[in-house]
Amino acid sequence: MPWIDLEGAVNVRDVGGLPTEDGRKTVTARLLRGDNLQELTPSDIETLVRGIGLTTVVDLRSTAELVSEGAAPLDSVPGVRHVHHPVLPERGTATDAVADALLTRPQRDLSRYPADPTCGHYLGYLEDRPDQVVAALRNIAHSAGAAIVHCAAGKDRTGVVVALALSAAGVRPEAIVADYVATGERIAAVIERLRRSRTYAADINSKPADSHRPRPETMAAFLEQMDSRHGGVARWLAGHGFGDDGLRLLRARLRDP
């Protein structure tokens, strides 16, 4: 797993090098995923912007999170564009740092997918905020350089948007699941960081630490449900305004030529 070791974030990695169904691989330095970027240091910014070529930050946090956390170090860097696409309903103070909304919407999540409420929660992003999910993918496709998708933990919201992008690019499902589960390698460090934040501490402390660990069964179920309920990721995207042209552009951005 190509981790990007930074001083101010612990769950940042490049999703390049993943195998596609037709024997190719995803390109490096095109799509990154990460946790909260509020504590990036000047050295971290040098690594991301000068070293990797970051030009787009796709922020999936809620408006409440942005207000609570304040300005982030990358916000003022010339040449880096910040786009905000909250995939949770904009109400209350829900953060979804570690599937926080499961605590406030358990019945809806359970009813969507009784075998795994976390999968049901992920399906809720598509039902509640399809416009924001599609806009996030569109910004990945149109990014001039590398794009980083992030939320708070870099696990749930980020995991779903990155999984959709990789699936649209033709990455093998087992590789998408492996990428999702990789966050588990650093979940202890993620939890430690979020516990220091007044925005996320209550969410983190409300559940046992091990319950925050991503399970392969959850992402496997999500991908299967995308096929069985929506006819696949590409068809779902097309039904929400992300048609063939957008799909071709996204695939061209993420795949080896």
C-alpha positions as CSV (number, residue, x, y, z in Angstrom):
1,M,0.0,0.0,0.0
2,P,1.7,3.3,-1.1
3,W,1.3,5.3,2.1
4,I,2.3,8.9,2.1
5,D,3.9,9.6,5.5
6,L,3.1,13.1,6.7
7,E,3.6,14.8,10.1
8,G,0.0,16.2,10.2
9,A,-2.1,13.4,8.9
10,V,-1.9,9.6,9.4
11,N,-4.2,8.0,6.8
12,V,-3.0,9.4,3.5
13,R,-2.2,7.1,0.6
14,D,-2.0,7.0,-3.2
15,V,-4.5,4.6,-4.9
16,G,-2.2,4.2,-7.9
17,G,-1.0,0.8,-8.9
18,L,-4.3,-1.0,-8.4
19,P,-5.1,-3.7,-10.9
20,T,-8.0,-3.3,-13.4
21,E,-10.3,-5.9,-14.9
22,D,-8.5,-5.6,-18.3
23,G,-5.0,-6.1,-16.9
24,R,-3.9,-2.5,-16.5
25,K,-3.2,-0.5,-13.4
26,T,-4.3,2.8,-11.9
27,V,-1.8,5.7,-12.3
28,T,0.1,7.0,-9.4
29,A,-0.1,10.7,-8.3
30,R,-3.6,11.1,-9.7
31,L,-5.9,10.2,-6.8
32,L,-5.0,10.3,-3.1
33,R,-7.2,9.6,-0.1
34,G,-6.8,10.9,3.4
35,D,-8.0,11.8,6.8
36,N,-8.4,15.3,8.3
37,L,-5.9,17.7,6.8
38,Q,-6.2,20.4,9.5
39,E,-2.7,19.8,11.0
40,L,-0.6,19.6,7.9
41,T,2.9,21.1,8.3
42,P,4.8,23.2,5.7
43,S,6.9,20.0,5.1
44,D,3.6,18.1,4.4
45,I,2.4,20.7,2.0
46,E,5.8,20.6,0.2
47,T,5.4,16.8,-0.2
48,L,1.9,17.0,-1.5
49,V,2.0,20.1,-3.7
50,R,5.6,20.2,-5.0
51,G,6.4,16.5,-4.7
52,I,3.2,14.8,-5.9
53,G,1.6,17.7,-7.8
54,L,-1.6,18.1,-5.7
55,T,-4.0,20.6,-7.3
56,T,-7.5,19.7,-5.9
57,V,-8.8,19.0,-2.4
58,V,-12.2,17.3,-2.4
59,D,-13.5,17.8,1.1
60,L,-16.5,15.5,2.1
61,R,-17.0,16.9,5.6
62,S,-20.2,18.6,6.6
63,T,-20.5,22.3,6.8
64,A,-20.7,22.0,10.6
65,E,-17.3,20.3,10.6
66,L,-15.8,23.0,8.4
67,V,-17.0,25.8,10.6
68,S,-15.9,24.0,13.8
69,E,-12.4,23.1,12.5
70,G,-11.7,26.4,10.7
71,A,-9.3,27.1,7.9
72,A,-7.0,24.4,6.8
73,P,-3.3,24.8,5.8
74,L,-3.9,23.9,2.1
75,D,-6.7,26.5,1.8
76,S,-4.3,29.4,1.2
77,V,-1.8,27.5,-1.1
78,P,-1.6,29.0,-4.6
79,G,-2.6,26.6,-7.3
80,V,-4.6,24.3,-5.0
81,R,-8.4,24.3,-5.4
82,H,-10.6,23.4,-2.5
83,V,-14.1,22.0,-3.3
84,H,-16.6,21.1,-0.7
85,H,-19.1,18.2,-1.3
86,P,-20.8,17.0,1.9
87,V,-22.3,13.6,1.5
88,L,-24.3,13.7,4.7
89,P,-27.6,15.5,5.0
90,E,-26.9,19.0,6.2
91,R,-28.6,19.1,9.5
92,G,-27.5,19.1,13.1
93,T,-23.9,18.6,14.0
94,A,-23.3,15.1,12.6
95,T,-19.7,14.6,11.7
96,D,-19.5,10.9,10.5
97,A,-16.0,10.9,11.7
98,V,-16.3,7.2,12.3
99,A,-19.8,6.5,11.0
100,D,-21.3,9.0,13.6
101,A,-24.6,9.1,11.7
102,L,-25.1,5.5,12.6
103,L,-25.8,6.8,16.1
104,T,-28.5,9.2,14.9
105,R,-30.1,7.2,12.0
106,P,-29.8,3.6,13.0
107,Q,-33.2,2.5,11.8
108,R,-32.7,3.9,8.3
109,D,-29.3,2.3,8.0
110,L,-30.6,-1.0,9.3
111,S,-33.6,-0.9,6.9
112,R,-31.4,-0.3,3.9
113,Y,-29.2,-3.3,4.5
114,P,-30.1,-5.3,7.6
115,A,-27.1,-7.6,7.4
116,D,-24.7,-4.7,7.8
117,P,-25.9,-1.3,8.9
118,T,-22.6,0.3,7.9
119,C,-23.2,-0.8,4.4
120,G,-26.7,0.6,4.7
121,H,-25.2,3.9,5.9
122,Y,-23.0,4.0,2.8
123,L,-25.9,3.4,0.6
124,G,-27.5,6.4,2.3
125,Y,-24.9,8.7,0.8
126,L,-26.2,7.8,-2.6
127,E,-29.9,8.3,-1.6
128,D,-29.4,11.5,0.5
129,R,-26.8,13.4,-1.5
130,P,-26.3,11.9,-5.0
131,D,-25.6,15.4,-6.4
132,Q,-22.6,15.8,-4.0
133,V,-21.3,12.3,-4.6
134,V,-21.3,12.9,-8.4
135,A,-19.8,16.4,-8.0
136,A,-16.9,14.9,-6.0
137,L,-16.2,12.4,-8.8
138,R,-16.5,15.1,-11.5
139,N,-13.9,17.2,-9.7
140,I,-11.6,14.2,-9.5
141,A,-12.0,13.7,-13.3
142,H,-11.3,17.3,-14.1
143,S,-8.4,17.9,-11.7
144,A,-5.4,19.4,-13.4
145,G,-3.0,17.4,-11.2
146,A,-3.4,15.0,-8.3
147,A,-6.7,15.2,-6.3
148,I,-7.0,14.2,-2.7
149,V,-10.4,13.1,-1.3
150,H,-10.7,13.4,2.5
151,C,-13.2,13.6,5.4
152,A,-12.3,13.2,9.0
153,A,-11.0,9.7,9.5
154,G,-10.6,8.9,5.8
155,K,-12.6,5.8,6.1
156,D,-16.4,6.0,5.5
157,R,-17.2,9.0,3.3
158,T,-13.8,8.9,1.7
159,G,-14.0,5.2,1.4
160,V,-17.2,5.3,-0.6
161,V,-16.3,8.1,-3.0
162,V,-12.9,6.5,-3.7
163,A,-14.5,3.1,-4.2
164,L,-16.9,4.6,-6.7
165,A,-14.1,6.3,-8.6
166,L,-12.0,3.1,-8.7
167,S,-15.0,1.0,-9.7
168,A,-15.8,3.4,-12.5
169,A,-12.2,3.1,-13.6
170,G,-12.5,-0.7,-13.9
171,V,-10.5,-1.6,-10.8
172,R,-11.1,-5.2,-9.6
173,P,-13.5,-5.4,-6.7
174,E,-11.1,-7.3,-4.5
175,A,-8.5,-4.5,-4.9
176,I,-11.1,-1.9,-4.0
177,V,-11.9,-3.9,-0.8
178,A,-8.2,-4.2,0.0
179,D,-7.7,-0.5,-0.4
180,Y,-10.7,0.2,1.9
181,V,-9.5,-2.2,4.6
182,A,-6.0,-0.7,4.5
183,T,-7.2,2.1,6.8
184,G,-7.3,-0.5,9.5
185,E,-3.5,-0.5,9.6
186,R,-3.6,3.1,10.9
187,I,-6.9,3.2,12.7
188,A,-5.3,3.5,16.2
189,A,-3.4,6.6,15.0
190,V,-6.6,8.0,13.4
191,I,-8.5,7.6,16.6
192,E,-5.8,9.2,18.6
193,R,-5.7,12.3,16.3
194,L,-9.5,12.7,16.3
195,R,-9.7,12.4,20.1
196,R,-7.7,15.6,20.3
197,S,-10.3,17.5,18.3
198,R,-13.3,19.1,20.0
199,T,-15.2,18.4,16.8
200,Y,-14.7,14.7,16.8
201,A,-13.8,13.6,20.4
202,A,-17.4,12.8,21.4
203,D,-18.0,10.7,18.3
204,I,-14.8,8.7,18.9
205,N,-15.3,8.1,22.6
206,S,-19.0,7.0,22.2
207,K,-18.0,3.6,20.7
208,P,-15.4,0.9,21.4
209,A,-12.1,1.6,19.6
210,D,-12.2,-1.7,17.6
211,S,-15.7,-0.9,16.3
212,H,-14.1,1.8,14.1
213,R,-12.0,-0.7,12.2
214,P,-13.1,-1.1,8.5
215,R,-14.4,-4.6,7.7
216,P,-13.8,-6.1,4.2
217,E,-17.4,-7.6,4.3
218,T,-18.8,-4.0,4.4
219,M,-17.2,-2.8,1.2
220,A,-17.8,-6.1,-0.5
221,A,-21.5,-5.8,0.3
222,F,-21.6,-2.2,-0.8
223,L,-20.1,-3.0,-4.2
224,E,-22.5,-6.0,-4.6
225,Q,-25.4,-3.8,-3.7
226,M,-24.3,-1.2,-6.4
227,D,-24.6,-4.0,-8.9
228,S,-27.9,-5.6,-7.7
229,R,-29.7,-2.3,-6.9
230,H,-28.4,0.1,-9.4
231,G,-27.0,-2.1,-12.3
232,G,-23.4,-1.1,-11.4
233,V,-21.6,2.1,-10.6
234,A,-21.5,3.3,-14.2
235,R,-25.2,3.0,-14.6
236,W,-25.9,4.8,-11.3
237,L,-23.6,7.6,-12.3
238,A,-25.3,8.0,-15.7
239,G,-28.6,8.2,-14.0
240,H,-27.4,11.2,-12.0
241,G,-25.9,13.2,-14.8
242,F,-22.4,11.7,-15.0
243,G,-22.7,10.2,-18.5
244,D,-20.3,8.6,-20.9
245,D,-18.1,11.6,-21.4
246,G,-17.5,12.0,-17.7
247,L,-16.9,8.3,-17.3
248,R,-14.3,8.3,-20.2
249,L,-12.6,11.3,-18.6
250,L,-12.4,9.7,-15.2
251,R,-11.1,6.5,-16.6
252,A,-8.5,8.3,-18.7
253,R,-7.3,10.2,-15.5
254,L,-7.0,7.1,-13.3
255,R,-5.8,4.4,-15.6
256,D,-2.6,3.6,-17.5
257,P,-3.0,4.5,-21.1
